[in-house]
Amino acid sequence: MKRDMKSLLNPALQNIATYKVEGGQYAEIKLNQNESPFDVPMWLKEEIIEEFIKESWNRYPDILPYRGMKAYAEFLGISPDSVMMSNGSNEMLYTIFLASLGPGRKILIPDPSFSLYEKIALLLQSRIVRVPMLPDLEFDTEAILRTAHDEEVDIIVISTPNNPTSKSLSFEEVRLIAESSDAIVLVDEAYIEFSRQRSILELIDTLPNLVVLRTMSKALALAGIRIGFALSNPLLMAELAKPKIPFASSRLAEITLTRVLANYSLVTDAVSFILHEREKLSAALSSIQGIQLMESDTNFLIIRVSDASAVFQHLCNEGILVRNVSGYHLMENCLRFNVGLVEENQRLIEKLCAL
Ligand SMILES: Cc1ncc(COP(=O)(O)O)c(C=O)c1O
């Protein structure tokens, strides 16, 4: 008798689901993945492609993307030994968790937070210690400090600003957590460019357990090219990067990164636009009856409605794709959508007003 296929596989697969984006990834007005509404301009794409065609496509890129790492290190003004580039920050999350988790290991995750953290931790058969957010979705810093200590966790992962709540810890709160704990503290700054808070990056050489994660998928508008980074002191980085997939970043990713960083005013202009539109959207949303708006520290907004599934479907029927985040702890009947172009935001408001 043949053995059941599932018994041959990692038993942790029973506890995780295939990653899905509800409603898909295509819509006339697509606001469901916290992307930038602005694509890279054609003149810059052409410059990038011109450089890319001169590369040897039959040759492997470097084992690690040293060109990209050097470019980002120079941009940030830090040592290249403190920088690791990955194929999206998702890949870096897998790498760091492979390096730090496993059966019997404990990870502290504020709840709700980015779903991939739990998924990888479960896959690696680690114990998840969830620290609930406060009822208003703000971080419970005291509970994080207390639980990290009492549970003797091995790693703390904090998305700040946080997806899906859009709330942040202050610089001092992040410093306190990293200083008070002997666990590795991974601070995912995917949305830092939109935040009122200062990045914790300046402390990577002071705090030996601190790792900062960055993505080029949000403010830098490069979600389709897949670029992420981890930043820490060189000793820790050398260890964390050991499980990394070799050759994971393409030559195209390195060239694109270098060129976008060289034209960074495109990014700062886009961020200013998005923050301005976020304020306009917030003002409009707070005057709509039946909608409760949460204050945002990111490029996306969270609203609570009386029936999130019905509103999600109504918007879908109008060609507007948002994210129904009702399944998350404390987020019953909540919807999430990123700031779009002026006309897209106007259409969204019109449709919400007409509910
Ligand atoms: C908090 C957070 N971290 C990481 C990511 C993944 O980004 P990347 O596109 O770099 O894999 C996301 C994407 O939504 C996110 O919200």
The ligand as a MOL file (V3000), in Angstrom:
LIG
                    3D

  0  0  0     0  0            999 V3000
M  V30 BEGIN CTAB
M  V30 COUNTS 16 16 0 0 0
M  V30 BEGIN ATOM
M  V30 1 C 4.7860 44.7250 6.2290 0
M  V30 2 C 5.1990 44.1520 4.9280 0
M  V30 3 N 6.4020 43.5830 4.8260 0
M  V30 4 C 6.8340 43.0470 3.6740 0
M  V30 5 C 6.0360 43.0590 2.5380 0
M  V30 6 C 6.5300 42.3540 1.2970 0
M  V30 7 O 7.1590 43.1620 0.4250 0
M  V30 8 P 8.0220 42.6460 -0.8240 0
M  V30 9 O 7.2470 43.0640 -2.0170 0
M  V30 10 O 9.3200 43.3730 -0.6700 0
M  V30 11 O 8.2150 41.1620 -0.7430 0
M  V30 12 C 4.7730 43.6440 2.5850 0
M  V30 13 C 3.9050 43.6520 1.3960 0
M  V30 14 O 2.7540 43.9350 1.4220 0
M  V30 15 C 4.3430 44.2070 3.8130 0
M  V30 16 O 3.1400 44.7690 3.9350 0
M  V30 END ATOM
M  V30 BEGIN BOND
M  V30 1 1 1 2
M  V30 2 1 2 3
M  V30 3 2 2 15
M  V30 4 2 3 4
M  V30 5 1 4 5
M  V30 6 1 5 6
M  V30 7 2 5 12
M  V30 8 1 6 7
M  V30 9 1 7 8
M  V30 10 2 8 9
M  V30 11 1 8 10
M  V30 12 1 8 11
M  V30 13 1 12 13
M  V30 14 1 12 15
M  V30 15 2 13 14
M  V30 16 1 15 16
M  V30 END BOND
M  V30 END CTAB
M  END
